[in-house]
Amino acid sequence: MNSESPIKVFGGKASVCLKHEGDIHTLAQKLSKGLMLPTFSIEPSEWPPYDVVGSVEALGWELWLEPAKDSMQFQYSLRMETEHSETESFKGDMHDLSPWFARYISAICGVDSLVTGTQTFFSHGEAKTIGKAEGA
């Protein structure tokens, strides 16, 4: 008889906003290269307002790149989630990797990245706060 407890499975997710003055195509290329991802597929969204959206799958992760809807300083949002994690998502068993992902993108890709829902952003891998004076 096996007395081991069953292993609890968790999924992962992240949501960041990105500062990029260029178009979605150039940002997708920069992210693909820096994060060593396949090329993003860029197509109009299936739902209104039919904005152009980038998507890619790699190593069990799905990523979506789209224009940011609620940030004027950060023009794009990037979300990622582990594939086949519907059960974990509904149970709230998803690890939020957003702070790590924002820092990683800023350090590796050179793109300023805001942790969605916060005032914390990363520039060149260093944490900063929106609205706080430099060096303060």
WOGILIN-V796250 format. One line per field, one symbol per residue. phi: phi as a letter, one per 30 degrees, with the letter a starting at -180 (. if undefined). A space follows every 50 residues. Layout:
phi = ???
//
This chain:
phi = .dcdddddcccbaabbcbcadddddddddddeddchcddddcbdddceci ddbcbabahiccbbcaedcbbddcdbcbcbaddhcedddddiccdccedd ddddddddcicebcdeibccbbbhicdbcdiddeid
//
